[in-house]
Amino acid sequence: MANVYKPAAEVYLTGARLLGVEPAELMLVAAHPWDLEGARRAGLRTAFVDRPLEYGTGGSAHTDGGSDESVTDLLELAERLAA
């Protein structure tokens, strides 16, 4: 629908337009820092979900220090957002 691919800002802004909200009213939840950075540049809030086994036991850990939230799973994120 945006005619471009992540992490281009238009991808995230298209979602906001379709929902009829401002970008700052949305939060992208992802495990990939490049995706989160794209969303931040578009004005969205972000939540990083750590998935240390995403690439197997020998995979490298990802981090994202720029996110509004950083959690280990979606339940933890839900609890933080509800607080």
Distance bins in CASP14 RR format, pairs under 12 A and 6 or more apart:
PFRMAT RR
TARGET T0000
AUTHOR 0000-0000-0000
RMODE 2
METHOD distances of the structure
MODEL  1
1 10 0 0 0 0 1 0 0 0 0 0 0
1 11 0 0 0 0 1 0 0 0 0 0 0
1 12 0 0 0 0 0 1 0 0 0 0 0
1 13 0 0 0 0 0 1 0 0 0 0 0
1 14 1 0 1 0 0 0 0 0 0 0 0
1 15 0 0 0 0 1 0 0 0 0 0 0
1 17 0 0 0 0 1 0 0 0 0 0 0
1 18 1 0 0 1 0 0 0 0 0 0 0
2 8 1 0 0 1 0 0 0 0 0 0 0
2 9 0 0 0 0 1 0 0 0 0 0 0
2 10 1 0 1 0 0 0 0 0 0 0 0
2 11 1 0 1 0 0 0 0 0 0 0 0
2 12 0 0 0 0 1 0 0 0 0 0 0
2 13 1 0 0 1 0 0 0 0 0 0 0
2 14 1 0 1 0 0 0 0 0 0 0 0
2 15 1 0 0 1 0 0 0 0 0 0 0
2 16 0 0 0 0 0 1 0 0 0 0 0
2 17 0 0 0 0 1 0 0 0 0 0 0
2 18 0 0 0 0 1 0 0 0 0 0 0
2 42 0 0 0 0 0 1 0 0 0 0 0
3 10 1 0 0 1 0 0 0 0 0 0 0
3 11 0 0 0 0 1 0 0 0 0 0 0
3 14 0 0 0 0 1 0 0 0 0 0 0
4 10 1 0 1 0 0 0 0 0 0 0 0
4 11 1 0 0 1 0 0 0 0 0 0 0
4 12 0 0 0 0 0 1 0 0 0 0 0
4 13 0 0 0 0 0 1 0 0 0 0 0
4 14 0 0 0 0 1 0 0 0 0 0 0
4 38 0 0 0 0 0 1 0 0 0 0 0
4 42 0 0 0 0 0 1 0 0 0 0 0
5 11 1 0 0 1 0 0 0 0 0 0 0
5 12 0 0 0 0 0 1 0 0 0 0 0
5 14 0 0 0 0 0 1 0 0 0 0 0
5 34 0 0 0 0 0 1 0 0 0 0 0
5 35 0 0 0 0 0 1 0 0 0 0 0
5 38 0 0 0 0 0 1 0 0 0 0 0
6 12 1 0 0 1 0 0 0 0 0 0 0
6 13 0 0 0 0 0 1 0 0 0 0 0
6 14 0 0 0 0 0 1 0 0 0 0 0
6 15 0 0 0 0 0 1 0 0 0 0 0
6 28 0 0 0 0 1 0 0 0 0 0 0
6 30 0 0 0 0 1 0 0 0 0 0 0
6 32 0 0 0 0 1 0 0 0 0 0 0
6 34 1 0 0 1 0 0 0 0 0 0 0
6 35 1 0 1 0 0 0 0 0 0 0 0
6 36 0 0 0 0 0 1 0 0 0 0 0
6 37 0 0 0 0 0 1 0 0 0 0 0
6 38 1 0 0 1 0 0 0 0 0 0 0
6 39 0 0 0 0 1 0 0 0 0 0 0
6 41 0 0 0 0 0 1 0 0 0 0 0
6 42 0 0 0 0 0 1 0 0 0 0 0
6 44 0 0 0 0 0 1 0 0 0 0 0
7 13 0 0 0 0 0 1 0 0 0 0 0
7 28 0 0 0 0 0 1 0 0 0 0 0
7 30 0 0 0 0 0 1 0 0 0 0 0
7 32 0 0 0 0 1 0 0 0 0 0 0
7 33 0 0 0 0 1 0 0 0 0 0 0
7 34 1 0 1 0 0 0 0 0 0 0 0
7 35 1 0 1 0 0 0 0 0 0 0 0
7 36 0 0 0 0 1 0 0 0 0 0 0
7 37 1 0 0 1 0 0 0 0 0 0 0
7 38 1 1 0 0 0 0 0 0 0 0 0
7 39 1 0 0 1 0 0 0 0 0 0 0
7 40 0 0 0 0 1 0 0 0 0 0 0
7 41 1 0 0 1 0 0 0 0 0 0 0
7 42 0 0 0 0 1 0 0 0 0 0 0
7 44 0 0 0 0 0 1 0 0 0 0 0
7 46 0 0 0 0 0 1 0 0 0 0 0
8 14 0 0 0 0 1 0 0 0 0 0 0
8 34 0 0 0 0 0 1 0 0 0 0 0
8 35 0 0 0 0 0 1 0 0 0 0 0
8 37 0 0 0 0 0 1 0 0 0 0 0
8 38 1 0 0 1 0 0 0 0 0 0 0
8 39 0 0 0 0 0 1 0 0 0 0 0
8 41 0 0 0 0 1 0 0 0 0 0 0
8 42 0 0 0 0 1 0 0 0 0 0 0
9 15 0 0 0 0 0 1 0 0 0 0 0
9 16 0 0 0 0 0 1 0 0 0 0 0
9 17 0 0 0 0 0 1 0 0 0 0 0
9 23 0 0 0 0 1 0 0 0 0 0 0
9 28 0 0 0 0 0 1 0 0 0 0 0
9 37 0 0 0 0 0 1 0 0 0 0 0
9 38 1 0 0 1 0 0 0 0 0 0 0
9 39 0 0 0 0 1 0 0 0 0 0 0
9 40 0 0 0 0 1 0 0 0 0 0 0
9 41 1 0 1 0 0 0 0 0 0 0 0
9 42 1 1 0 0 0 0 0 0 0 0 0
9 43 0 0 0 0 1 0 0 0 0 0 0
9 44 0 0 0 0 1 0 0 0 0 0 0
10 16 0 0 0 0 0 1 0 0 0 0 0
10 17 0 0 0 0 1 0 0 0 0 0 0
10 23 0 0 0 0 0 1 0 0 0 0 0
10 38 0 0 0 0 0 1 0 0 0 0 0
10 39 0 0 0 0 0 1 0 0 0 0 0
10 41 0 0 0 0 0 1 0 0 0 0 0
10 42 0 0 0 0 1 0 0 0 0 0 0
11 17 0 0 0 0 0 1 0 0 0 0 0
11 18 0 0 0 0 0 1 0 0 0 0 0
11 23 0 0 0 0 0 1 0 0 0 0 0
11 26 0 0 0 0 0 1 0 0 0 0 0
11 28 0 0 0 0 1 0 0 0 0 0 0
11 35 0 0 0 0 1 0 0 0 0 0 0
11 38 0 0 0 0 1 0 0 0 0 0 0
11 39 0 0 0 0 1 0 0 0 0 0 0
11 41 0 0 0 0 0 1 0 0 0 0 0
11 42 1 0 0 1 0 0 0 0 0 0 0
11 44 0 0 0 0 0 1 0 0 0 0 0
12 18 0 0 0 0 0 1 0 0 0 0 0
12 19 0 0 0 0 0 1 0 0 0 0 0
12 21 0 0 0 0 0 1 0 0 0 0 0
12 22 0 0 0 0 0 1 0 0 0 0 0
12 23 1 0 0 1 0 0 0 0 0 0 0
12 24 0 0 0 0 0 1 0 0 0 0 0
12 25 0 0 0 0 0 1 0 0 0 0 0
12 26 1 0 0 1 0 0 0 0 0 0 0
12 27 0 0 0 0 0 1 0 0 0 0 0
12 28 1 0 0 1 0 0 0 0 0 0 0
12 30 0 0 0 0 0 1 0 0 0 0 0
12 35 0 0 0 0 1 0 0 0 0 0 0
12 36 0 0 0 0 0 1 0 0 0 0 0
12 37 0 0 0 0 0 1 0 0 0 0 0
12 38 1 0 0 1 0 0 0 0 0 0 0
12 39 1 0 1 0 0 0 0 0 0 0 0
12 40 0 0 0 0 1 0 0 0 0 0 0
12 41 0 0 0 0 1 0 0 0 0 0 0
12 42 1 1 0 0 0 0 0 0 0 0 0
12 43 1 0 0 1 0 0 0 0 0 0 0
12 44 1 0 1 0 0 0 0 0 0 0 0
12 45 0 0 0 0 0 1 0 0 0 0 0
12 46 0 0 0 0 1 0 0 0 0 0 0
13 19 0 0 0 0 0 1 0 0 0 0 0
13 20 0 0 0 0 0 1 0 0 0 0 0
13 21 0 0 0 0 0 1 0 0 0 0 0
13 22 0 0 0 0 0 1 0 0 0 0 0
13 23 1 0 0 1 0 0 0 0 0 0 0
13 24 0 0 0 0 0 1 0 0 0 0 0
13 26 0 0 0 0 1 0 0 0 0 0 0
13 28 0 0 0 0 0 1 0 0 0 0 0
13 38 0 0 0 0 0 1 0 0 0 0 0
13 39 0 0 0 0 1 0 0 0 0 0 0
13 41 0 0 0 0 0 1 0 0 0 0 0
13 42 1 0 1 0 0 0 0 0 0 0 0
13 43 0 0 0 0 1 0 0 0 0 0 0
13 44 0 0 0 0 1 0 0 0 0 0 0
14 20 0 0 0 0 0 1 0 0 0 0 0
14 23 0 0 0 0 0 1 0 0 0 0 0
14 26 0 0 0 0 0 1 0 0 0 0 0
14 42 0 0 0 0 1 0 0 0 0 0 0
14 44 0 0 0 0 0 1 0 0 0 0 0
15 21 0 0 0 0 1 0 0 0 0 0 0
15 22 0 0 0 0 0 1 0 0 0 0 0
15 23 0 0 0 0 1 0 0 0 0 0 0
15 25 0 0 0 0 0 1 0 0 0 0 0
15 26 1 0 0 1 0 0 0 0 0 0 0
15 28 0 0 0 0 0 1 0 0 0 0 0
15 39 0 0 0 0 0 1 0 0 0 0 0
15 42 0 0 0 0 1 0 0 0 0 0 0
15 44 0 0 0 0 1 0 0 0 0 0 0
16 22 1 0 0 1 0 0 0 0 0 0 0
16 23 1 0 1 0 0 0 0 0 0 0 0
16 24 0 0 0 0 1 0 0 0 0 0 0
16 25 1 0 0 1 0 0 0 0 0 0 0
16 26 1 0 1 0 0 0 0 0 0 0 0
16 27 0 0 0 0 0 1 0 0 0 0 0
16 28 0 0 0 0 0 1 0 0 0 0 0
16 39 0 0 0 0 0 1 0 0 0 0 0
16 42 0 0 0 0 1 0 0 0 0 0 0
16 43 0 0 0 0 1 0 0 0 0 0 0
16 44 1 0 0 1 0 0 0 0 0 0 0
16 45 0 0 0 0 0 1 0 0 0 0 0
17 23 0 0 0 0 1 0 0 0 0 0 0
17 25 0 0 0 0 0 1 0 0 0 0 0
17 26 0 0 0 0 0 1 0 0 0 0 0
17 42 0 0 0 0 0 1 0 0 0 0 0
18 26 0 0 0 0 0 1 0 0 0 0 0
19 25 0 0 0 0 1 0 0 0 0 0 0
19 26 1 0 0 1 0 0 0 0 0 0 0
19 44 0 0 0 0 0 1 0 0 0 0 0
20 26 0 0 0 0 1 0 0 0 0 0 0
21 27 0 0 0 0 0 1 0 0 0 0 0
21 43 0 0 0 0 0 1 0 0 0 0 0
21 44 0 0 0 0 0 1 0 0 0 0 0
21 45 0 0 0 0 0 1 0 0 0 0 0
22 42 0 0 0 0 0 1 0 0 0 0 0
22 43 0 0 0 0 1 0 0 0 0 0 0
22 44 0 0 0 0 1 0 0 0 0 0 0
22 45 0 0 0 0 0 1 0 0 0 0 0
23 38 0 0 0 0 0 1 0 0 0 0 0
23 39 0 0 0 0 1 0 0 0 0 0 0
23 40 0 0 0 0 1 0 0 0 0 0 0
23 41 0 0 0 0 0 1 0 0 0 0 0
23 42 1 0 1 0 0 0 0 0 0 0 0
23 43 1 0 1 0 0 0 0 0 0 0 0
23 44 1 0 1 0 0 0 0 0 0 0 0
23 45 0 0 0 0 1 0 0 0 0 0 0
23 46 0 0 0 0 0 1 0 0 0 0 0
24 39 0 0 0 0 0 1 0 0 0 0 0
24 40 0 0 0 0 0 1 0 0 0 0 0
24 42 0 0 0 0 1 0 0 0 0 0 0
24 43 1 0 1 0 0 0 0 0 0 0 0
24 44 1 0 0 1 0 0 0 0 0 0 0
24 45 1 0 0 1 0 0 0 0 0 0 0
24 46 0 0 0 0 0 1 0 0 0 0 0
24 68 0 0 0 0 0 1 0 0 0 0 0
25 43 0 0 0 0 1 0 0 0 0 0 0
25 44 0 0 0 0 1 0 0 0 0 0 0
25 45 0 0 0 0 1 0 0 0 0 0 0
26 39 0 0 0 0 1 0 0 0 0 0 0
26 40 0 0 0 0 0 1 0 0 0 0 0
26 42 0 0 0 0 1 0 0 0 0 0 0
26 43 0 0 0 0 1 0 0 0 0 0 0
26 44 1 0 1 0 0 0 0 0 0 0 0
26 45 1 0 0 1 0 0 0 0 0 0 0
26 46 0 0 0 0 1 0 0 0 0 0 0
26 47 0 0 0 0 0 1 0 0 0 0 0
26 68 0 0 0 0 0 1 0 0 0 0 0
27 36 0 0 0 0 0 1 0 0 0 0 0
27 39 0 0 0 0 1 0 0 0 0 0 0
27 40 0 0 0 0 0 1 0 0 0 0 0
27 42 0 0 0 0 0 1 0 0 0 0 0
27 43 0 0 0 0 0 1 0 0 0 0 0
27 44 1 0 0 1 0 0 0 0 0 0 0
27 45 1 0 1 0 0 0 0 0 0 0 0
27 46 1 0 0 1 0 0 0 0 0 0 0
27 47 1 0 1 0 0 0 0 0 0 0 0
27 48 0 0 0 0 0 1 0 0 0 0 0
27 49 0 0 0 0 0 1 0 0 0 0 0
27 67 0 0 0 0 1 0 0 0 0 0 0
27 68 1 0 0 1 0 0 0 0 0 0 0
27 69 1 0 0 1 0 0 0 0 0 0 0
27 71 0 0 0 0 0 1 0 0 0 0 0
27 74 0 0 0 0 0 1 0 0 0 0 0
27 77 0 0 0 0 1 0 0 0 0 0 0
27 78 0 0 0 0 0 1 0 0 0 0 0
27 80 0 0 0 0 0 1 0 0 0 0 0
27 81 0 0 0 0 1 0 0 0 0 0 0
28 34 0 0 0 0 0 1 0 0 0 0 0
28 35 1 0 0 1 0 0 0 0 0 0 0
28 36 1 0 0 1 0 0 0 0 0 0 0
28 37 0 0 0 0 0 1 0 0 0 0 0
28 38 0 0 0 0 1 0 0 0 0 0 0
28 39 1 1 0 0 0 0 0 0 0 0 0
28 40 0 0 0 0 1 0 0 0 0 0 0
28 41 0 0 0 0 0 1 0 0 0 0 0
28 42 0 0 0 0 1 0 0 0 0 0 0
28 43 0 0 0 0 1 0 0 0 0 0 0
28 44 1 0 1 0 0 0 0 0 0 0 0
28 45 1 0 0 1 0 0 0 0 0 0 0
28 46 1 0 1 0 0 0 0 0 0 0 0
28 47 1 0 0 1 0 0 0 0 0 0 0
28 48 0 0 0 0 1 0 0 0 0 0 0
28 49 0 0 0 0 0 1 0 0 0 0 0
28 64 0 0 0 0 0 1 0 0 0 0 0
28 67 0 0 0 0 1 0 0 0 0 0 0
28 68 0 0 0 0 1 0 0 0 0 0 0
28 69 0 0 0 0 0 1 0 0 0 0 0
28 77 0 0 0 0 0 1 0 0 0 0 0
29 35 0 0 0 0 1 0 0 0 0 0 0
29 36 0 0 0 0 1 0 0 0 0 0 0
29 39 0 0 0 0 1 0 0 0 0 0 0
29 44 0 0 0 0 0 1 0 0 0 0 0
29 45 0 0 0 0 1 0 0 0 0 0 0
29 46 1 0 0 1 0 0 0 0 0 0 0
29 47 1 0 1 0 0 0 0 0 0 0 0
29 48 0 0 0 0 1 0 0 0 0 0 0
29 49 1 0 0 1 0 0 0 0 0 0 0
29 50 0 0 0 0 0 1 0 0 0 0 0
29 51 0 0 0 0 0 1 0 0 0 0 0
29 64 0 0 0 0 0 1 0 0 0 0 0
29 67 0 0 0 0 1 0 0 0 0 0 0
29 68 0 0 0 0 0 1 0 0 0 0 0
29 69 0 0 0 0 1 0 0 0 0 0 0
29 70 0 0 0 0 0 1 0 0 0 0 0
29 71 0 0 0 0 1 0 0 0 0 0 0
29 73 0 0 0 0 0 1 0 0 0 0 0
29 74 1 0 0 1 0 0 0 0 0 0 0
29 76 0 0 0 0 0 1 0 0 0 0 0
29 77 1 0 0 1 0 0 0 0 0 0 0
29 78 0 0 0 0 0 1 0 0 0 0 0
29 80 0 0 0 0 0 1 0 0 0 0 0
29 81 0 0 0 0 0 1 0 0 0 0 0
30 36 1 0 1 0 0 0 0 0 0 0 0
30 37 0 0 0 0 0 1 0 0 0 0 0
30 38 0 0 0 0 1 0 0 0 0 0 0
30 39 1 0 0 1 0 0 0 0 0 0 0
30 40 0 0 0 0 0 1 0 0 0 0 0
30 44 0 0 0 0 0 1 0 0 0 0 0
30 45 0 0 0 0 0 1 0 0 0 0 0
30 46 1 0 0 1 0 0 0 0 0 0 0
30 47 1 0 0 1 0 0 0 0 0 0 0
30 48 1 0 0 1 0 0 0 0 0 0 0
30 49 1 0 0 1 0 0 0 0 0 0 0
30 50 0 0 0 0 0 1 0 0 0 0 0
30 51 0 0 0 0 1 0 0 0 0 0 0
30 54 0 0 0 0 0 1 0 0 0 0 0
30 62 0 0 0 0 1 0 0 0 0 0 0
30 64 0 0 0 0 1 0 0 0 0 0 0
30 67 0 0 0 0 1 0 0 0 0 0 0
30 69 0 0 0 0 0 1 0 0 0 0 0
30 70 0 0 0 0 0 1 0 0 0 0 0
30 71 0 0 0 0 0 1 0 0 0 0 0
30 74 0 0 0 0 0 1 0 0 0 0 0
30 77 0 0 0 0 0 1 0 0 0 0 0
31 46 0 0 0 0 0 1 0 0 0 0 0
31 47 0 0 0 0 1 0 0 0 0 0 0
31 48 1 0 0 1 0 0 0 0 0 0 0
31 49 1 0 1 0 0 0 0 0 0 0 0
31 50 1 0 0 1 0 0 0 0 0 0 0
31 51 1 0 1 0 0 0 0 0 0 0 0
31 52 0 0 0 0 1 0 0 0 0 0 0
31 53 0 0 0 0 0 1 0 0 0 0 0
31 54 1 0 0 1 0 0 0 0 0 0 0
31 55 0 0 0 0 0 1 0 0 0 0 0
31 61 0 0 0 0 0 1 0 0 0 0 0
31 62 1 0 0 1 0 0 0 0 0 0 0
31 63 0 0 0 0 0 1 0 0 0 0 0
31 64 0 0 0 0 1 0 0 0 0 0 0
31 67 0 0 0 0 0 1 0 0 0 0 0
31 70 0 0 0 0 0 1 0 0 0 0 0
31 71 0 0 0 0 0 1 0 0 0 0 0
31 72 0 0 0 0 0 1 0 0 0 0 0
31 73 0 0 0 0 0 1 0 0 0 0 0
31 74 0 0 0 0 0 1 0 0 0 0 0
31 77 0 0 0 0 0 1 0 0 0 0 0
32 38 0 0 0 0 0 1 0 0 0 0 0
32 39 0 0 0 0 0 1 0 0 0 0 0
32 46 0 0 0 0 0 1 0 0 0 0 0
32 48 0 0 0 0 1 0 0 0 0 0 0
32 49 0 0 0 0 1 0 0 0 0 0 0
32 50 0 0 0 0 0 1 0 0 0 0 0
32 51 0 0 0 0 1 0 0 0 0 0 0
32 54 0 0 0 0 1 0 0 0 0 0 0
32 55 0 0 0 0 0 1 0 0 0 0 0
32 62 1 0 0 1 0 0 0 0 0 0 0
32 63 0 0 0 0 0 1 0 0 0 0 0
32 64 0 0 0 0 1 0 0 0 0 0 0
32 67 0 0 0 0 0 1 0 0 0 0 0
33 39 0 0 0 0 0 1 0 0 0 0 0
33 40 0 0 0 0 0 1 0 0 0 0 0
33 46 0 0 0 0 1 0 0 0 0 0 0
33 48 1 0 0 1 0 0 0 0 0 0 0
33 49 0 0 0 0 0 1 0 0 0 0 0
33 50 0 0 0 0 0 1 0 0 0 0 0
33 51 0 0 0 0 0 1 0 0 0 0 0
33 60 0 0 0 0 0 1 0 0 0 0 0
33 61 0 0 0 0 0 1 0 0 0 0 0
33 62 1 0 1 0 0 0 0 0 0 0 0
33 63 1 0 0 1 0 0 0 0 0 0 0
33 64 1 0 1 0 0 0 0 0 0 0 0
33 65 0 0 0 0 1 0 0 0 0 0 0
33 66 0 0 0 0 1 0 0 0 0 0 0
33 67 0 0 0 0 1 0 0 0 0 0 0
33 70 0 0 0 0 0 1 0 0 0 0 0
34 40 0 0 0 0 0 1 0 0 0 0 0
34 41 0 0 0 0 0 1 0 0 0 0 0
34 46 0 0 0 0 0 1 0 0 0 0 0
34 48 0 0 0 0 0 1 0 0 0 0 0
34 62 0 0 0 0 1 0 0 0 0 0 0
34 64 0 0 0 0 1 0 0 0 0 0 0
35 41 0 0 0 0 0 1 0 0 0 0 0
35 42 0 0 0 0 0 1 0 0 0 0 0
35 44 0 0 0 0 0 1 0 0 0 0 0
35 46 0 0 0 0 1 0 0 0 0 0 0
35 47 0 0 0 0 0 1 0 0 0 0 0
35 48 0 0 0 0 1 0 0 0 0 0 0
35 49 0 0 0 0 0 1 0 0 0 0 0
35 62 0 0 0 0 0 1 0 0 0 0 0
35 64 0 0 0 0 1 0 0 0 0 0 0
35 67 0 0 0 0 0 1 0 0 0 0 0
36 42 0 0 0 0 0 1 0 0 0 0 0
36 43 0 0 0 0 0 1 0 0 0 0 0
36 44 0 0 0 0 1 0 0 0 0 0 0
36 45 0 0 0 0 1 0 0 0 0 0 0
36 46 1 0 1 0 0 0 0 0 0 0 0
36 47 0 0 0 0 1 0 0 0 0 0 0
36 48 1 0 1 0 0 0 0 0 0 0 0
36 49 0 0 0 0 1 0 0 0 0 0 0
36 62 0 0 0 0 1 0 0 0 0 0 0
36 63 0 0 0 0 0 1 0 0 0 0 0
36 64 1 0 1 0 0 0 0 0 0 0 0
36 65 0 0 0 0 1 0 0 0 0 0 0
36 66 1 0 0 1 0 0 0 0 0 0 0
36 67 1 0 1 0 0 0 0 0 0 0 0
36 68 0 0 0 0 1 0 0 0 0 0 0
36 69 0 0 0 0 0 1 0 0 0 0 0
36 70 0 0 0 0 1 0 0 0 0 0 0
37 43 0 0 0 0 0 1 0 0 0 0 0
37 44 0 0 0 0 0 1 0 0 0 0 0
37 46 0 0 0 0 1 0 0 0 0 0 0
37 48 0 0 0 0 0 1 0 0 0 0 0
37 64 1 0 0 1 0 0 0 0 0 0 0
37 65 0 0 0 0 0 1 0 0 0 0 0
37 66 0 0 0 0 1 0 0 0 0 0 0
37 67 0 0 0 0 1 0 0 0 0 0 0
38 44 0 0 0 0 1 0 0 0 0 0 0
38 46 0 0 0 0 1 0 0 0 0 0 0
38 64 0 0 0 0 0 1 0 0 0 0 0
38 66 0 0 0 0 0 1 0 0 0 0 0
38 67 0 0 0 0 0 1 0 0 0 0 0
39 45 0 0 0 0 1 0 0 0 0 0 0
39 46 1 0 1 0 0 0 0 0 0 0 0
39 47 0 0 0 0 1 0 0 0 0 0 0
39 48 0 0 0 0 0 1 0 0 0 0 0
39 64 0 0 0 0 0 1 0 0 0 0 0
39 66 0 0 0 0 0 1 0 0 0 0 0
39 67 0 0 0 0 1 0 0 0 0 0 0
39 68 0 0 0 0 0 1 0 0 0 0 0
40 46 1 0 1 0 0 0 0 0 0 0 0
40 47 0 0 0 0 0 1 0 0 0 0 0
40 48 0 0 0 0 0 1 0 0 0 0 0
40 64 0 0 0 0 1 0 0 0 0 0 0
40 65 0 0 0 0 0 1 0 0 0 0 0
40 66 1 0 0 1 0 0 0 0 0 0 0
40 67 1 0 0 1 0 0 0 0 0 0 0
40 68 0 0 0 0 1 0 0 0 0 0 0
41 66 0 0 0 0 0 1 0 0 0 0 0
43 68 0 0 0 0 0 1 0 0 0 0 0
44 67 0 0 0 0 0 1 0 0 0 0 0
44 68 0 0 0 0 1 0 0 0 0 0 0
45 66 0 0 0 0 0 1 0 0 0 0 0
45 67 0 0 0 0 1 0 0 0 0 0 0
45 68 1 0 1 0 0 0 0 0 0 0 0
45 69 0 0 0 0 1 0 0 0 0 0 0
45 77 0 0 0 0 0 1 0 0 0 0 0
45 81 0 0 0 0 0 1 0 0 0 0 0
46 64 1 0 0 1 0 0 0 0 0 0 0
46 65 0 0 0 0 1 0 0 0 0 0 0
46 66 1 0 0 1 0 0 0 0 0 0 0
46 67 1 0 1 0 0 0 0 0 0 0 0
46 68 1 0 1 0 0 0 0 0 0 0 0
46 69 1 0 0 1 0 0 0 0 0 0 0
46 70 0 0 0 0 1 0 0 0 0 0 0
46 71 0 0 0 0 0 1 0 0 0 0 0
46 77 0 0 0 0 0 1 0 0 0 0 0
47 64 0 0 0 0 1 0 0 0 0 0 0
47 65 0 0 0 0 0 1 0 0 0 0 0
47 66 0 0 0 0 0 1 0 0 0 0 0
47 67 1 0 1 0 0 0 0 0 0 0 0
47 68 1 0 0 1 0 0 0 0 0 0 0
47 69 1 0 1 0 0 0 0 0 0 0 0
47 70 1 0 0 1 0 0 0 0 0 0 0
47 71 1 0 0 1 0 0 0 0 0 0 0
47 72 0 0 0 0 0 1 0 0 0 0 0
47 73 0 0 0 0 0 1 0 0 0 0 0
47 74 0 0 0 0 1 0 0 0 0 0 0
47 76 0 0 0 0 1 0 0 0 0 0 0
47 77 1 0 1 0 0 0 0 0 0 0 0
47 78 0 0 0 0 0 1 0 0 0 0 0
47 80 0 0 0 0 1 0 0 0 0 0 0
47 81 0 0 0 0 1 0 0 0 0 0 0
48 61 0 0 0 0 0 1 0 0 0 0 0
48 62 1 0 0 1 0 0 0 0 0 0 0
48 63 1 0 0 1 0 0 0 0 0 0 0
48 64 1 1 0 0 0 0 0 0 0 0 0
48 65 1 0 0 1 0 0 0 0 0 0 0
48 66 1 0 0 1 0 0 0 0 0 0 0
48 67 1 0 1 0 0 0 0 0 0 0 0
48 68 0 0 0 0 1 0 0 0 0 0 0
48 69 1 0 0 1 0 0 0 0 0 0 0
48 70 1 0 1 0 0 0 0 0 0 0 0
48 71 1 0 0 1 0 0 0 0 0 0 0
48 72 0 0 0 0 1 0 0 0 0 0 0
48 73 0 0 0 0 0 1 0 0 0 0 0
48 74 0 0 0 0 0 1 0 0 0 0 0
48 76 0 0 0 0 0 1 0 0 0 0 0
48 77 0 0 0 0 1 0 0 0 0 0 0
49 62 0 0 0 0 1 0 0 0 0 0 0
49 63 0 0 0 0 0 1 0 0 0 0 0
49 64 0 0 0 0 1 0 0 0 0 0 0
49 67 0 0 0 0 1 0 0 0 0 0 0
49 69 0 0 0 0 1 0 0 0 0 0 0
49 70 0 0 0 0 1 0 0 0 0 0 0
49 71 1 0 1 0 0 0 0 0 0 0 0
49 72 1 0 0 1 0 0 0 0 0 0 0
49 73 1 0 0 1 0 0 0 0 0 0 0
49 74 1 0 0 1 0 0 0 0 0 0 0
49 75 0 0 0 0 0 1 0 0 0 0 0
49 76 0 0 0 0 1 0 0 0 0 0 0
49 77 1 0 0 1 0 0 0 0 0 0 0
49 78 0 0 0 0 0 1 0 0 0 0 0
49 80 0 0 0 0 0 1 0 0 0 0 0
50 60 0 0 0 0 0 1 0 0 0 0 0
50 61 1 0 0 1 0 0 0 0 0 0 0
50 62 1 0 0 1 0 0 0 0 0 0 0
50 63 1 0 0 1 0 0 0 0 0 0 0
50 64 0 0 0 0 1 0 0 0 0 0 0
50 65 0 0 0 0 0 1 0 0 0 0 0
50 67 0 0 0 0 0 1 0 0 0 0 0
50 69 0 0 0 0 0 1 0 0 0 0 0
50 70 1 0 0 1 0 0 0 0 0 0 0
50 71 1 0 0 1 0 0 0 0 0 0 0
50 72 1 0 1 0 0 0 0 0 0 0 0
50 73 0 0 0 0 1 0 0 0 0 0 0
50 74 0 0 0 0 0 1 0 0 0 0 0
50 76 0 0 0 0 1 0 0 0 0 0 0
50 77 0 0 0 0 0 1 0 0 0 0 0
51 59 0 0 0 0 0 1 0 0 0 0 0
51 60 0 0 0 0 0 1 0 0 0 0 0
51 61 0 0 0 0 1 0 0 0 0 0 0
51 62 1 0 0 1 0 0 0 0 0 0 0
51 63 0 0 0 0 0 1 0 0 0 0 0
51 64 0 0 0 0 0 1 0 0 0 0 0
51 71 0 0 0 0 0 1 0 0 0 0 0
51 72 0 0 0 0 1 0 0 0 0 0 0
51 73 0 0 0 0 1 0 0 0 0 0 0
51 74 0 0 0 0 0 1 0 0 0 0 0
52 58 0 0 0 0 1 0 0 0 0 0 0
52 59 1 0 0 1 0 0 0 0 0 0 0
52 60 0 0 0 0 1 0 0 0 0 0 0
52 61 1 0 1 0 0 0 0 0 0 0 0
52 62 0 0 0 0 1 0 0 0 0 0 0
52 63 0 0 0 0 0 1 0 0 0 0 0
52 72 0 0 0 0 1 0 0 0 0 0 0
52 73 0 0 0 0 0 1 0 0 0 0 0
53 59 1 0 0 1 0 0 0 0 0 0 0
53 60 0 0 0 0 0 1 0 0 0 0 0
53 61 0 0 0 0 1 0 0 0 0 0 0
53 62 0 0 0 0 0 1 0 0 0 0 0
53 72 0 0 0 0 0 1 0 0 0 0 0
54 60 0 0 0 0 1 0 0 0 0 0 0
54 61 0 0 0 0 1 0 0 0 0 0 0
54 62 1 0 0 1 0 0 0 0 0 0 0
55 61 0 0 0 0 1 0 0 0 0 0 0
55 62 0 0 0 0 1 0 0 0 0 0 0
61 72 0 0 0 0 0 1 0 0 0 0 0
62 70 0 0 0 0 0 1 0 0 0 0 0
63 70 1 0 0 1 0 0 0 0 0 0 0
64 70 1 0 0 1 0 0 0 0 0 0 0
64 71 0 0 0 0 0 1 0 0 0 0 0
67 77 0 0 0 0 0 1 0 0 0 0 0
67 80 0 0 0 0 0 1 0 0 0 0 0
68 77 0 0 0 0 0 1 0 0 0 0 0
68 80 0 0 0 0 1 0 0 0 0 0 0
68 81 0 0 0 0 1 0 0 0 0 0 0
69 76 0 0 0 0 1 0 0 0 0 0 0
69 77 1 0 1 0 0 0 0 0 0 0 0
69 78 0 0 0 0 0 1 0 0 0 0 0
69 79 0 0 0 0 0 1 0 0 0 0 0
69 80 1 0 1 0 0 0 0 0 0 0 0
69 81 1 0 0 1 0 0 0 0 0 0 0
69 83 0 0 0 0 0 1 0 0 0 0 0
70 76 0 0 0 0 1 0 0 0 0 0 0
70 77 0 0 0 0 1 0 0 0 0 0 0
70 80 0 0 0 0 1 0 0 0 0 0 0
71 77 1 0 1 0 0 0 0 0 0 0 0
71 78 0 0 0 0 1 0 0 0 0 0 0
71 79 0 0 0 0 1 0 0 0 0 0 0
71 80 1 0 0 1 0 0 0 0 0 0 0
71 81 0 0 0 0 1 0 0 0 0 0 0
72 79 0 0 0 0 0 1 0 0 0 0 0
72 80 0 0 0 0 0 1 0 0 0 0 0
73 79 0 0 0 0 0 1 0 0 0 0 0
73 80 0 0 0 0 0 1 0 0 0 0 0
74 80 0 0 0 0 0 1 0 0 0 0 0
74 81 0 0 0 0 0 1 0 0 0 0 0
75 81 0 0 0 0 0 1 0 0 0 0 0
75 82 0 0 0 0 0 1 0 0 0 0 0
76 82 0 0 0 0 0 1 0 0 0 0 0
76 83 0 0 0 0 0 1 0 0 0 0 0
77 83 0 0 0 0 0 1 0 0 0 0 0
END
